[in-house]
Amino acid sequence: MSSDYPRGDQAPAGPRRPMPTPSPGPFNPDDPPPDEVPVDDPIEPDEEDEGPVI
């Protein structure tokens, strides 16, 4: 059995999925791709929330 499948053929079910959904919810063509999301509000750790206080 060969693992060389043309792009048009159906590949057998397995752990690898050709097109996984990057984000849940309905697809919105107005949303930028995950790789091009502008960083408007970078997450910075607060001084009072750096970890568990013992």
Long-range contacts (C-beta under 8 A, 24 or more apart in sequence): none
